[in-house]
Amino acid sequence: MVIETEHLLLLCFDARGVQSCMLRKRPDALALGYTRTMMGFVLLHPGPRHISMIGLGGGSLAKYCYRHLPNARITAVEINREVIALRERFHIPPDDGRLTVLCADGTHFVSSGENRSDVLVLDGFVADGLPRELGSRGFYEACHRHLNEDGVLVANFVSDDPHMESYLAALCDVFGPSVTPAPAEGSAMNMIVFAGKRRHPLPAPEILIERASRLAHQHTVDLVEAAVRIGLGASYDWRRSAEPLAV
């Protein structure tokens, strides 16, 4: 369902769950804090040539990357045709040489062995939360294979999901010490997890902050904020107290 106000356009699963938010006067802006934290991936891979996104929603991240990363090709994979049908209403540009919106299952996309990516953005949800298929070890193994050698994965999670520890355990098994959960800006419910294909620990906070300062002219989001949050996540001592999902 779509809810309209004087200043906002909201895409919702139902009367309770907001999927995407667009500012009417700034349709390319990232209105929700968790999406601004997700853009912290540019601190780990500043010049991606191909960005793949699992989950389109209102296209907030796709639009932002389309505008602010002009050298990147973007593939957005959305399983729900009804969501894709709203793309014009949410000012998502038409497909061209830089943007492609596919109606497909994200698990099949990353497993296909085609169109490998420098950055893989995971933000696919249904009304009840993260689909279990997008949180299994098998899926994360496919994501790891899908990424190019210097590739980066960034994933949005809801922190009160009862399977959250299993998702983190599966990610850690596949991506090793690079896995870093970061608290999302403006939301106590969202946790953004970053991971690198090479399985190395992420750079120290001071390095990320220096990179954020260098990239500030290119972006409208506060990348220093994202760098600080990634640094907080790197210092967070979370324990894998559950077995990875084997779906």
DRENVEXVO-629724 format. One record per residue: x, y, z of N, C-alpha, C in turn; residue in one letter; residue number from 1. Coordinates in nm, 3 decimals, padded with zeros to 5 digits. Layout:
<rs>
R   neast  nnorth     nup  caeast canorth    caup   ceast  cnorth     cup rofi pase
R       X       Y       Z       X       Y       Z       X       Y       Z    A  NUM
...
</rs>
This chain:
<rs>
R   neast  nnorth     nup  caeast canorth    caup   ceast  cnorth     cup rofi pase
R  00.084 -00.118  00.000  00.000  00.000  00.000  00.089  00.124  00.000    M    1
R  00.038  00.231 -00.063  00.110  00.358 -00.070  00.035  00.461  00.014    V    2
R  00.106  00.530  00.101  00.049  00.636  00.183  00.112  00.768  00.141    I    3
R  00.029  00.867  00.113  00.077  00.997  00.070  00.046  01.103  00.175    E    4
R  00.144  01.189  00.201  00.124  01.307  00.284  00.171  01.429  00.203    T    5
R  00.164  01.543  00.263  00.206  01.665  00.192  00.352  01.658  00.152    E    6
R  00.435  01.596  00.236  00.579  01.598  00.213  00.639  01.462  00.180    H    7
R  00.565  01.353  00.205  00.622  01.219  00.194  00.538  01.127  00.106    L    8
R  00.605  01.028  00.052  00.539  00.916 -00.015  00.595  00.790  00.050    L    9
R  00.506  00.710  00.109  00.548  00.593  00.183  00.500  00.465  00.114    L   10
R  00.589  00.369  00.101  00.552  00.236  00.054  00.550  00.145  00.176    L   11
R  00.436  00.081  00.200  00.417  00.004  00.323  00.371 -00.138  00.291    C   12
R  00.414 -00.232  00.375  00.362 -00.368  00.364  00.217 -00.373  00.409    F   13
R  00.188 -00.297  00.516  00.054 -00.290  00.573  00.047 -00.161  00.652    D   14
R -00.052 -00.149  00.739 -00.070 -00.025  00.814  00.041 -00.004  00.917    A   15
R  00.124 -00.107  00.943  00.226 -00.095  01.048  00.368 -00.082  00.994    R   16
R  00.398 -00.154  00.885  00.537 -00.165  00.842  00.571 -00.079  00.722    G   17
R  00.660  00.021  00.740  00.706  00.107  00.631  00.820  00.038  00.558    V   18
R  00.806  00.024  00.428  00.908 -00.039  00.346  01.004  00.063  00.286    Q   19
R  00.949  00.180  00.248  01.032  00.281  00.183  00.967  00.417  00.205    S   20
R  01.050  00.522  00.202  01.001  00.658  00.223  01.070  00.751  00.125    C   21
R  00.992  00.836  00.058  01.047  00.932 -00.037  01.004  01.074  00.001    M   22
R  01.098  01.166  00.001  01.067  01.308  00.019  01.018  01.363 -00.115    L   23
R  00.899  01.419 -00.116  00.841  01.466 -00.241  00.929  01.570 -00.311    R   24
R  00.989  01.659 -00.234  01.070  01.765 -00.295  01.212  01.720 -00.327    K   25
R  01.254  01.606 -00.271  01.389  01.554 -00.295  01.380  01.403 -00.316    R   26
R  01.326  01.359 -00.428  01.300  01.216 -00.447  01.425  01.128 -00.450    P   27
R  01.542  01.186 -00.474  01.666  01.107 -00.476  01.735  01.104 -00.340    D   28
R  01.683  01.178 -00.242  01.745  01.181 -00.110  01.714  01.053 -00.033    A   29
R  01.799  01.021  00.062  01.778  00.903  00.147  01.708  00.949  00.274    L   30
R  01.576  00.930  00.278  01.496  00.981  00.389  01.511  00.898  00.515    A   31
R  01.534  00.768  00.501  01.544  00.680  00.617  01.691  00.660  00.657    L   32
R  01.717  00.671  00.788  01.855  00.666  00.835  01.928  00.538  00.803    G   33
R  01.858  00.425  00.803  01.927  00.299  00.778  01.987  00.295  00.638    Y   34
R  01.919  00.362  00.540  01.973  00.364  00.404  02.099  00.449  00.398    T   35
R  02.105  00.554  00.479  02.226  00.637  00.483  02.344  00.558  00.540    R   36
R  02.316  00.476  00.641  02.423  00.392  00.695  02.467  00.289  00.591    T   37
R  02.373  00.234  00.516  02.410  00.135  00.414  02.504  00.194  00.310    M   38
R  02.492  00.323  00.281  02.581  00.385  00.184  02.725  00.391  00.234    M   39
R  02.747  00.350  00.357  02.884  00.336  00.407  02.967  00.239  00.326    G   40
R  02.904  00.163  00.237  02.982  00.071  00.154  03.083  00.144  00.067    F   41
R  03.057  00.274  00.036  03.152  00.347 -00.048  03.283  00.372  00.026    V   42
R  03.282  00.361  00.157  03.406  00.373  00.234  03.494  00.250  00.216    L   43
R  03.433  00.141  00.173  03.505  00.015  00.154  03.532 -00.010  00.006    L   44
R  03.447  00.045 -00.080  03.465  00.029 -00.225  03.416  00.159 -00.291    H   45
R  03.502  00.262 -00.297  03.457  00.396 -00.341  03.414  00.404 -00.486    P   46
R  03.466  00.319 -00.573  03.435  00.331 -00.714  03.382  00.204 -00.776    G   47
R  03.270  00.152 -00.728  03.218  00.026 -00.785  03.173  00.045 -00.929    P   48
R  03.199 -00.057 -01.011  03.153 -00.054 -01.149  03.016 -00.119 -01.164    R   49
R  02.984 -00.214 -01.076  02.854 -00.280 -01.082  02.803 -00.300 -00.940    H   50
R  02.685 -00.246 -00.913  02.618 -00.261 -00.784  02.490 -00.341 -00.808    I   51
R  02.475 -00.450 -00.734  02.352 -00.528 -00.741  02.276 -00.512 -00.610    S   52
R  02.145 -00.502 -00.622  02.059 -00.482 -00.505  01.950 -00.587 -00.504    M   53
R  01.936 -00.657 -00.392  01.827 -00.752 -00.374  01.718 -00.680 -00.294    I   54
R  01.607 -00.650 -00.360  01.501 -00.571 -00.299  01.502 -00.430 -00.356    G   55
R  01.392 -00.389 -00.418  01.382 -00.256 -00.477  01.306 -00.160 -00.388    L   56
R  01.188 -00.204 -00.339  01.105 -00.114 -00.260  01.072  00.011 -00.339    G   57
R  01.086  00.125 -00.273  01.064  00.253 -00.339  01.186  00.303 -00.413    G   58
R  01.290  00.223 -00.420  01.407  00.257 -00.500  01.501  00.360 -00.441    G   59
R  01.495  00.381 -00.309  01.576  00.487 -00.248  01.725  00.469 -00.277    S   60
R  01.778  00.350 -00.250  01.921  00.328 -00.270  01.957  00.325 -00.418    L   61
R  01.870  00.268 -00.501  01.895  00.264 -00.645  01.902  00.406 -00.701    A   62
R  01.809  00.492 -00.662  01.809  00.630 -00.712  01.932  00.707 -00.665    K   63
R  01.966  00.688 -00.537  02.081  00.760 -00.484  02.208  00.718 -00.557    Y   64
R  02.229  00.589 -00.574  02.349  00.540 -00.643  02.350  00.585 -00.789    C   65
R  02.235  00.586 -00.852  02.224  00.629 -00.992  02.271  00.773 -01.007    Y   66
R  02.238  00.855 -00.908  02.272  00.997 -00.917  02.415  01.025 -00.872    R   67
R  02.459  00.961 -00.766  02.586  01.000 -00.703  02.704  00.910 -00.738    H   68
R  02.678  00.798 -00.803  02.786  00.710 -00.848  02.772  00.692 -00.999    L   69
R  02.804  00.796 -01.076  02.775  00.797 -01.220  02.852  00.693 -01.300    P   70
R  02.958  00.637 -01.245  03.035  00.536 -01.317  02.989  00.394 -01.286    N   71
R  02.886  00.382 -01.205  02.839  00.250 -01.164  02.718  00.207 -01.245    A   72
R  02.716  00.080 -01.279  02.597  00.016 -01.336  02.520 -00.049 -01.222    R   73
R  02.389 -00.034 -01.220  02.307 -00.078 -01.107  02.204 -00.179 -01.155    I   74
R  02.200 -00.293 -01.088  02.097 -00.394 -01.114  02.016 -00.413 -00.987    T   75
R  01.888 -00.383 -00.994  01.799 -00.400 -00.879  01.707 -00.518 -00.905    A   76
R  01.706 -00.613 -00.813  01.629 -00.737 -00.829  01.513 -00.734 -00.730    V   77
R  01.392 -00.741 -00.782  01.271 -00.734 -00.700  01.178 -00.848 -00.740    E   78
R  01.131 -00.925 -00.643  01.049 -01.042 -00.671  00.902 -01.008 -00.694    I   79
R  00.859 -00.891 -00.646  00.717 -00.854 -00.649  00.688 -00.758 -00.764    N   80
R  00.609 -00.805 -00.861  00.576 -00.720 -00.977  00.497 -00.596 -00.936    R   81
R  00.417 -00.606 -00.832  00.338 -00.492 -00.789  00.426 -00.380 -00.737    E   82
R  00.538 -00.415 -00.675  00.634 -00.314 -00.629  00.699 -00.246 -00.750    V   83
R  00.741 -00.325 -00.848  00.804 -00.269 -00.967  00.708 -00.176 -01.041    I   84
R  00.579 -00.209 -01.039  00.479 -00.128 -01.109  00.468  00.014 -01.052    A   85
R  00.520  00.035 -00.932  00.514  00.166 -00.868  00.638  00.251 -00.897    L   86
R  00.728  00.205 -00.984  00.856  00.272 -01.000  00.841  00.417 -01.046    R   87
R  00.750  00.447 -01.137  00.734  00.584 -01.182  00.680  00.673 -01.070    E   88
R  00.592  00.616 -00.990  00.535  00.695 -00.880  00.643  00.734 -00.779    R   89
R  00.746  00.649 -00.766  00.857  00.679 -00.676  00.979  00.736 -00.749    F   90
R  00.957  00.784 -00.869  01.060  00.856 -00.947  01.183  00.770 -00.974    H   91
R  01.165  00.640 -00.988  01.277  00.554 -01.026  01.296  00.568 -01.176    I   92
R  01.416  00.603 -01.222  01.437  00.624 -01.365  01.406  00.497 -01.446    P   93
R  01.374  00.514 -01.573  01.353  00.396 -01.659  01.484  00.322 -01.681    P   94
R  01.475  00.197 -01.718  01.595  00.119 -01.748  01.674  00.185 -01.861    D   95
R  01.805  00.182 -01.847  01.893  00.233 -01.951  02.026  00.159 -01.941    D   96
R  02.131  00.216 -01.994  02.260  00.149 -01.990  02.321  00.140 -01.852    G   97
R  02.268  00.215 -01.755  02.322  00.215 -01.619  02.230  00.152 -01.516    R   98
R  02.102  00.146 -01.543  02.007  00.094 -01.445  01.920 -00.014 -01.509    L   99
R  01.912 -00.128 -01.440  01.824 -00.236 -01.481  01.745 -00.284 -01.360    T  100
R  01.614 -00.292 -01.372  01.529 -00.348 -01.268  01.477 -00.483 -01.318    V  101
R  01.509 -00.589 -01.245  01.469 -00.724 -01.283  01.361 -00.775 -01.189    L  102
R  01.258 -00.838 -01.245  01.161 -00.909 -01.162  01.210 -01.052 -01.152    C  103
R  01.270 -01.085 -01.039  01.333 -01.217 -01.023  01.351 -01.246 -00.875    A  104
R  01.379 -01.371 -00.845  01.410 -01.416 -00.710  01.558 -01.384 -00.682    D  105
R  01.583 -01.311 -00.576  01.720 -01.271 -00.544  01.814 -01.388 -00.522    G  106
R  01.762 -01.497 -00.466  01.849 -01.614 -00.444  01.893 -01.674 -00.576    T  107
R  01.804 -01.675 -00.675  01.840 -01.725 -00.807  01.939 -01.633 -00.876    H  108
R  01.921 -01.502 -00.857  02.010 -01.405 -00.921  02.154 -01.423 -00.876    F  109
R  02.176 -01.431 -00.744  02.314 -01.440 -00.697  02.374 -01.578 -00.724    V  110
R  02.288 -01.679 -00.744  02.339 -01.814 -00.770  02.363 -01.841 -00.917    S  111
R  02.324 -01.749 -01.003  02.328 -01.776 -01.147  02.468 -01.781 -01.205    S  112
R  02.564 -01.719 -01.136  02.700 -01.713 -01.188  02.719 -01.605 -01.293    G  113
R  02.617 -01.524 -01.319  02.626 -01.417 -01.417  02.628 -01.280 -01.348    E  114
R  02.676 -01.180 -01.421  02.669 -01.041 -01.373  02.727 -01.023 -01.234    N  115
R  02.850 -01.067 -01.215  02.914 -01.051 -01.085  02.925 -00.903 -01.048    R  116
R  02.927 -00.877 -00.917  02.916 -00.740 -00.868  03.035 -00.700 -00.782    S  117
R  03.059 -00.569 -00.779  03.157 -00.513 -00.686  03.093 -00.491 -00.549    D  118
R  02.966 -00.454 -00.550  02.890 -00.432 -00.426  02.757 -00.505 -00.438    V  119
R  02.722 -00.577 -00.333  02.594 -00.647 -00.327  02.517 -00.594 -00.207    L  120
R  02.402 -00.532 -00.235  02.318 -00.472 -00.132  02.200 -00.563 -00.105    V  121
R  02.184 -00.607  00.020  02.074 -00.696  00.057  01.974 -00.619  00.142    L  122
R  01.856 -00.595  00.085  01.752 -00.523  00.157  01.616 -00.577  00.113    D  123
R  01.602 -00.709  00.115  01.480 -00.774  00.071  01.398 -00.824  00.188    G  124
R  01.280 -00.768  00.204  01.194 -00.805  00.316  01.053 -00.833  00.268    F  125
R  00.981 -00.912  00.348  00.837 -00.928  00.334  00.774 -00.873  00.461    V  126
R  00.642 -00.875  00.468  00.573 -00.813  00.582  00.615 -00.872  00.715    A  127
R  00.649 -01.001  00.716  00.687 -01.067  00.841  00.835 -01.056  00.874    D  128
R  00.912 -00.988  00.789  01.055 -00.972  00.815  01.141 -01.027  00.703    G  129
R  01.263 -01.063  00.737  01.356 -01.116  00.638  01.316 -01.258  00.599    L  130
R  01.300 -01.286  00.469  01.272 -01.425  00.429  01.387 -01.516  00.471    P  131
R  01.354 -01.632  00.522  01.458 -01.722  00.572  01.560 -01.758  00.465    R  132
R  01.515 -01.763  00.338  01.607 -01.797  00.229  01.718 -01.695  00.213    E  133
R  01.692 -01.570  00.255  01.792 -01.464  00.244  01.880 -01.454  00.368    L  134
R  01.870 -01.552  00.457  01.952 -01.550  00.577  02.027 -01.680  00.601    G  135
R  02.030 -01.767  00.501  02.092 -01.898  00.520  02.239 -01.897  00.480    S  136
R  02.312 -01.994  00.530  02.452 -02.006  00.492  02.465 -02.030  00.342    R  137
R  02.379 -02.114  00.285  02.385 -02.141  00.142  02.369 -02.014  00.059    G  138
R  02.278 -01.926  00.101  02.260 -01.800  00.030  02.384 -01.713  00.041    F  139
R  02.441 -01.703  00.161  02.560 -01.619  00.178  02.681 -01.676  00.104    Y  140
R  02.688 -01.807  00.091  02.794 -01.866  00.009  02.778 -01.825 -00.137    E  141
R  02.653 -01.822 -00.184  02.627 -01.777 -00.321  02.662 -01.629 -00.337    A  142
R  02.633 -01.549 -00.235  02.669 -01.407 -00.239  02.820 -01.390 -00.248    C  143
R  02.893 -01.471 -00.170  03.039 -01.463 -00.172  03.093 -01.496 -00.311    H  144
R  03.039 -01.599 -00.374  03.082 -01.635 -00.509  03.045 -01.527 -00.610    R  145
R  02.933 -01.461 -00.587  02.882 -01.361 -00.680  02.972 -01.236 -00.684    H  146
R  03.036 -01.205 -00.573  03.114 -01.082 -00.564  03.247 -01.095 -00.638    L  147
R  03.291 -00.984 -00.697  03.426 -00.978 -00.751  03.528 -00.983 -00.638    N  148
R  03.655 -00.994 -00.672  03.759 -01.023 -00.572  03.769 -00.918 -00.462    E  149
R  03.745 -00.792 -00.494  03.747 -00.686 -00.392  03.605 -00.647 -00.350    D  150
R  03.509 -00.738 -00.373  03.370 -00.705 -00.352  03.331 -00.686 -00.206    G  151
R  03.221 -00.612 -00.189  03.168 -00.579 -00.056  03.020 -00.614 -00.051    V  152
R  02.978 -00.675  00.057  02.837 -00.702  00.084  02.791 -00.610  00.195    L  153
R  02.669 -00.554  00.179  02.607 -00.476  00.286  02.463 -00.522  00.298    V  154
R  02.420 -00.551  00.419  02.288 -00.611  00.441  02.215 -00.539  00.553    A  155
R  02.085 -00.522  00.534  01.998 -00.464  00.635  01.928 -00.574  00.712    N  156
R  01.933 -00.565  00.845  01.864 -00.660  00.931  01.778 -00.584  01.032    F  157
R  01.676 -00.651  01.081  01.594 -00.598  01.190  01.641 -00.665  01.318    V  158
R  01.684 -00.585  01.413  01.755 -00.638  01.529  01.671 -00.727  01.619    S  159
R  01.538 -00.715  01.614  01.455 -00.800  01.700  01.410 -00.929  01.630    D  160
R  01.465 -00.956  01.511  01.434 -01.080  01.441  01.485 -01.198  01.525    D  161
R  01.399 -01.295  01.557  01.442 -01.407  01.642  01.554 -01.490  01.581    P  162
R  01.577 -01.478  01.450  01.682 -01.555  01.384  01.808 -01.472  01.359    H  163
R  01.815 -01.352  01.417  01.925 -01.262  01.389  02.060 -01.325  01.418    M  164
R  02.073 -01.394  01.530  02.202 -01.453  01.565  02.242 -01.562  01.465    E  165
R  02.145 -01.633  01.413  02.174 -01.735  01.312  02.223 -01.671  01.182    S  166
R  02.161 -01.560  01.144  02.205 -01.490  01.023  02.350 -01.443  01.039    Y  167
R  02.381 -01.383  01.154  02.517 -01.334  01.177  02.617 -01.450  01.180    L  168
R  02.575 -01.561  01.240  02.663 -01.678  01.245  02.693 -01.729  01.104    A  169
R  02.590 -01.733  01.020  02.609 -01.779  00.882  02.700 -01.684  00.806    A  170
R  02.678 -01.554  00.822  02.763 -01.457  00.755  02.909 -01.470  00.798    L  171
R  02.929 -01.487  00.928  03.066 -01.498  00.980  03.134 -01.624  00.929    C  172
R  03.060 -01.732  00.919  03.118 -01.856  00.866  03.167 -01.838  00.723    D  173
R  03.095 -01.756  00.645  03.128 -01.740  00.503  03.228 -01.627  00.480    V  174
R  03.209 -01.513  00.547  03.290 -01.394  00.523  03.397 -01.370  00.628    F  175
R  03.403 -01.455  00.731  03.510 -01.447  00.828  03.513 -01.318  00.907    G  176
R  03.634 -01.272  00.945  03.647 -01.156  01.034  03.611 -01.023  00.969    P  177
R  03.575 -01.024  00.841  03.533 -00.897  00.779  03.393 -00.857  00.823    S  178
R  03.315 -00.950  00.877  03.175 -00.921  00.913  03.169 -00.819  01.025    V  179
R  03.101 -00.707  00.998  03.094 -00.598  01.095  02.951 -00.545  01.102    T  180
R  02.880 -00.569  01.213  02.746 -00.513  01.228  02.755 -00.369  01.280    P  181
R  02.680 -00.278  01.218  02.682 -00.137  01.257  02.541 -00.091  01.292    A  182
R  02.524 -00.021  01.402  02.391  00.031  01.435  02.348  00.135  01.332    P  183
R  02.225  00.125  01.285  02.177  00.214  01.180  02.145  00.351  01.235    A  184
R  02.170  00.451  01.154  02.136  00.588  01.191  01.984  00.601  01.203    E  185
R  01.940  00.664  01.310  01.799  00.698  01.324  01.705  00.584  01.351    G  186
R  01.758  00.465  01.381  01.669  00.350  01.404  01.733  00.253  01.502    S  187
R  01.664  00.227  01.611  01.713  00.127  01.705  01.679 -00.014  01.657    A  188
R  01.596 -00.025  01.553  01.550 -00.155  01.507  01.633 -00.213  01.393    M  189
R  01.711 -00.129  01.327  01.788 -00.176  01.211  01.935 -00.191  01.246    N  190
R  01.994 -00.300  01.198  02.137 -00.322  01.208  02.190 -00.346  01.067    M  191
R  02.292 -00.271  01.030  02.352 -00.284  00.898  02.482 -00.363  00.911    I  192
R  02.495 -00.467  00.831  02.613 -00.553  00.839  02.694 -00.540  00.711    V  193
R  02.824 -00.515  00.728  02.917 -00.503  00.617  03.010 -00.625  00.618    F  194
R  03.050 -00.669  00.500  03.144 -00.782  00.490  03.219 -00.772  00.358    A  195
R  03.343 -00.821  00.358  03.426 -00.815  00.239  03.458 -00.952  00.184    G  196
R  03.466 -00.963  00.055  03.497 -01.091 -00.010  03.630 -01.149  00.038    K  197
R  03.728 -01.062  00.062  03.861 -01.109  00.099  03.871 -01.157  00.244    R  198
R  03.764 -01.140  00.320  03.758 -01.192  00.457  03.855 -01.122  00.553    R  199
R  03.910 -01.006  00.514  03.998 -00.932  00.604  03.914 -00.843  00.695    H  200
R  03.961 -00.815  00.816  03.891 -00.718  00.901  03.879 -00.584  00.828    P  201
R  03.771 -00.512  00.853  03.752 -00.383  00.788  03.855 -00.282  00.838    L  202
R  03.881 -00.177  00.760  03.980 -00.076  00.802  03.944 -00.012  00.936    P  203
R  04.046  00.041  01.003  04.026  00.106  01.133  03.938  00.230  01.116    A  204
R  03.867  00.271  01.222  03.775  00.386  01.213  03.842  00.513  01.161    P  205
R  03.966  00.540  01.203  04.031  00.663  01.157  04.054  00.662  01.005    E  206
R  04.079  00.543  00.949  04.095  00.531  00.804  03.961  00.555  00.734    I  207
R  03.855  00.499  00.789  03.722  00.518  00.731  03.680  00.665  00.737    L  208
R  03.710  00.731  00.848  03.674  00.873  00.862  03.752  00.958  00.762    I  209
R  03.879  00.926  00.742  03.959  00.999  00.644  03.903  00.979  00.503    E  210
R  03.862  00.857  00.471  03.800  00.830  00.341  03.670  00.907  00.327    R  211
R  03.591  00.912  00.436  03.464  00.984  00.432  03.486  01.131  00.401    A  212
R  03.589  01.190  00.458  03.618  01.331  00.432  03.656  01.353  00.286    S  213
R  03.730  01.260  00.227  03.772  01.272  00.087  03.653  01.260 -00.009    R  214
R  03.553  01.180  00.030  03.438  01.154 -00.057  03.322  01.251 -00.033    L  215
R  03.335  01.341  00.064  03.222  01.424  00.105  03.165  01.508 -00.010    A  216
R  03.251  01.554 -00.101  03.204  01.640 -00.210  03.114  01.566 -00.309    H  217
R  03.122  01.433 -00.308  03.049  01.352 -00.405  02.913  01.307 -00.353    Q  218
R  02.890  01.320 -00.223  02.772  01.261 -00.162  02.695  01.362 -00.079    H  219
R  02.565  01.338 -00.065  02.480  01.422  00.020  02.454  01.358  00.155    T  220
R  02.494  01.233  00.174  02.481  01.168  00.305  02.606  01.198  00.386    V  221
R  02.593  01.191  00.518  02.705  01.214  00.608  02.785  01.084  00.620    D  222
R  02.889  01.072  00.540  02.969  00.949  00.542  03.055  00.938  00.667    L  223
R  03.086  01.050  00.731  03.158  01.043  00.859  03.071  00.973  00.962    V  224
R  02.943  01.005  00.961  02.848  00.936  01.051  02.850  00.786  01.026    E  225
R  02.847  00.749  00.898  02.852  00.606  00.863  02.982  00.543  00.909    A  226
R  03.093  00.615  00.891  03.224  00.563  00.933  03.228  00.538  01.083    A  227
R  03.173  00.630  01.160  03.171  00.615  01.306  03.088  00.494  01.345    V  228
R  02.976  00.475  01.278  02.889  00.361  01.310  02.955  00.229  01.273    R  229
R  03.026  00.225  01.162  03.100  00.104  01.128  03.209  00.079  01.232    I  230
R  03.275  00.185  01.276  03.376  00.169  01.380  03.318  00.116  01.510    G  231
R  03.198  00.163  01.545  03.131  00.111  01.665  03.103 -00.038  01.649    L  232
R  03.058 -00.074  01.530  03.029 -00.215  01.506  03.152 -00.302  01.515    G  233
R  03.266 -00.250  01.468  03.389 -00.328  01.471  03.435 -00.356  01.614    A  234
R  03.397 -00.268  01.706  03.437 -00.286  01.846  03.334 -00.363  01.927    S  235
R  03.220 -00.396  01.863  03.112 -00.465  01.933  03.141 -00.614  01.942    Y  236
R  03.141 -00.666  02.062  03.176 -00.806  02.085  03.048 -00.891  02.084    D  237
R  03.001 -00.923  01.964  02.883 -01.008  01.953  02.926 -01.153  01.940    W  238
R  02.848 -01.243  01.995  02.884 -01.384  01.998  02.787 -01.465  01.912    R  239
R  02.842 -01.563  01.845  02.760 -01.651  01.763  02.702 -01.760  01.852    R  240
R  02.585 -01.736  01.903  02.525 -01.831  01.998  02.425 -01.924  01.931    S  241
R  02.416 -01.918  01.797  02.323 -02.007  01.727  02.392 -02.063  01.605    A  242
R  02.342 -02.177  01.559  02.396 -02.238  01.440  02.342 -02.168  01.315    E  243
R  02.423 -02.157  01.209  02.372 -02.095  01.085  02.256 -02.175  01.027    P  244
R  02.164 -02.104  00.963  02.054 -02.169  00.896  02.109 -02.244  00.774    L  245
R  02.059 -02.361  00.750  02.111 -02.446  00.643  02.023 -02.446  00.520    A  246
R  01.927 -02.353  00.511  01.834 -02.351  00.397  01.911 -02.333  00.268    V  247
</rs>
